[in-house]
Amino acid sequence: MNNKGSFKDEGSFGKKFKNFFKEKGFYIAIVVGLCVLAAGAVYFSTNQILTVPEQPNQAREDGMEDNLDDFNGIGLDFTDKEDNIGENALLDDIGTNYADDGPYAGLDDESFDEVTDIDETTEVPTENDTDSVPQTSSLEEEAKASSGNVDASLNDNSATEDVVLAIVRPAFIAPVNGKVQAEYSMDKLVFSPTFNEWRTHSGTDIAAPRGEVVRAVGDGVILEIKNDPRYGFTVVIDHKNGYKSLYANLASDKTIQVGQEVKQGDPIGSVGATAIFESAEPTHLHFELYKENKLVNPADYIDLEK
């Protein structure tokens, strides 16, 4: 036969191997893939462990050094300060660091020893030993207290004067003999014959004939002599106790002068008819009384005939 050499044995090794891959090839491929994945995982894990990562503290220190370099670039040097702090720090017995800014700052070892070494014979003042300690604070307190006492005494004196003026009624007399013609009225209106209207009245009008002598209601000094455009010829007396008296509608008189001292009952003028604001009324003395430069009712201080 010519086809001798083309004969193939169906039971040959090649056929068996081919049939094996047809039946088991899929499972073999899966196993090989899993092995490859496992090997890759082991390789990457090993490289990650062997590689030493950068420490966070090291990175922070590098960043701080870079920042210090930047500050040094603009003229700020911190390295010397750190070194000085380390050199000048004081250490106590347990190793605690204290910055060199306490009461003994700037002292070297010898100076510090001089400060801390106290002679046993030196007397240290105690709380009870007050003779050896100058009492400057007590002197200051005494001075303040004395000044405070002076101020308090002045205030007490002024307050006492106010109380005396408010309580003690001055021993004034009537400036002229006569009855009250028009009462003091600053809180209600009274009729004015001169103006033919209702007005306030700042004083007390005492009826008296023209030429009747007008006398000082108390001791004092002539404070003012004037010709008032409303109330005519006027004399003012300062009684030196917080009170002033005013006498208006007087006849012109040259017998007194400003600064003249007068006694209670001394004549200071006479009744006239010079008050234009009261020209339509019968002749009288227009009398006003002031306490601490404020108008008051004369009837509260002087017994006047009603």
Secondary structure as the mmCIF struct_conf table of DSSP 4:
data_model
#
loop_
_struct_conf.conf_type_id
_struct_conf.id
_struct_conf.beg_label_comp_id
_struct_conf.beg_label_asym_id
_struct_conf.beg_label_seq_id
_struct_conf.end_label_comp_id
_struct_conf.end_label_asym_id
_struct_conf.end_label_seq_id
TURN_TY1_P TURN_TY1_P1 ASN A 2 ASN A 3
BEND BEND1 LYS A 4 LYS A 4
TURN_TY1_P TURN_TY1_P2 GLY A 5 SER A 6
TURN_TY1_P TURN_TY1_P3 GLU A 10 GLY A 11
HELX_RH_AL_P HELX_RH_AL_P1 PHE A 13 LEU A 50
BEND BEND2 THR A 51 THR A 51
HELX_LH_PP_P HELX_LH_PP_P1 PRO A 53 GLN A 55
HELX_RH_AL_P HELX_RH_AL_P2 PRO A 56 GLY A 73
TURN_TY1_P TURN_TY1_P4 ILE A 74 GLY A 75
HELX_RH_AL_P HELX_RH_AL_P3 THR A 79 ASN A 88
STRN STRN1 LEU A 90 LEU A 91
TURN_TY1_P TURN_TY1_P5 ASP A 93 ILE A 94
STRN STRN2 ASN A 97 TYR A 98
BEND BEND3 ASP A 100 ASP A 100
BEND BEND4 GLY A 102 GLY A 102
TURN_TY1_P TURN_TY1_P6 PRO A 103 GLY A 106
HELX_RH_AL_P HELX_RH_AL_P4 ASP A 109 THR A 116
TURN_TY1_P TURN_TY1_P7 GLU A 120 THR A 121
BEND BEND5 THR A 122 THR A 122
HELX_LH_PP_P HELX_LH_PP_P2 GLU A 123 PRO A 125
BEND BEND6 GLU A 127 ASN A 128
BEND BEND7 ASP A 131 VAL A 133
HELX_RH_AL_P HELX_RH_AL_P5 THR A 136 ILE A 167
BEND BEND8 VAL A 168 VAL A 168
HELX_LH_PP_P HELX_LH_PP_P3 ARG A 169 PRO A 170
BEND BEND9 PRO A 175 GLY A 178
STRN STRN3 LYS A 179 LYS A 179
STRN STRN4 VAL A 180 ALA A 182
STRN STRN5 SER A 185 SER A 192
TURN_TY1_P TURN_TY1_P8 PRO A 193 ASN A 196
STRN STRN6 GLU A 197 HIS A 201
BEND BEND10 GLY A 203 GLY A 203
STRN STRN7 THR A 204 ALA A 207
TURN_TY1_P TURN_TY1_P9 ARG A 210 GLY A 211
STRN STRN8 VAL A 213 ARG A 215
BEND BEND11 VAL A 217 ASP A 219
STRN STRN9 GLY A 220 ASP A 228
TURN_TY1_P TURN_TY1_P10 PRO A 229 TYR A 231
STRN STRN10 GLY A 232 ASP A 238
BEND BEND12 LYS A 240 GLY A 242
STRN STRN11 TYR A 243 LEU A 250
HELX_LH_PP_P HELX_LH_PP_P4 ALA A 251 SER A 252
BEND BEND13 THR A 255 THR A 255
TURN_TY1_P TURN_TY1_P11 VAL A 258 GLY A 259
STRN STRN12 GLU A 261 VAL A 262
TURN_TY1_P TURN_TY1_P12 GLN A 264 GLY A 265
STRN STRN13 PRO A 267 SER A 270
STRN STRN14 VAL A 271 VAL A 271
BEND BEND14 ALA A 273 ALA A 273
HELX_RH_3T_P HELX_RH_3T_P1 ILE A 276 GLU A 278
TURN_TY1_P TURN_TY1_P13 SER A 279 ALA A 280
BEND BEND15 GLU A 281 GLU A 281
HELX_LH_PP_P HELX_LH_PP_P5 PRO A 282 PRO A 282
BEND BEND16 THR A 283 THR A 283
STRN STRN15 HIS A 284 LYS A 291
TURN_TY1_P TURN_TY1_P14 GLU A 292 ASN A 293
STRN STRN16 LYS A 294 VAL A 296
HELX_RH_3T_P HELX_RH_3T_P2 PRO A 298 ASP A 300
TURN_TY1_P TURN_TY1_P15 TYR A 301 TYR A 301
BEND BEND17 ILE A 302 ILE A 302
STRN STRN17 GLU A 305 GLU A 305
#
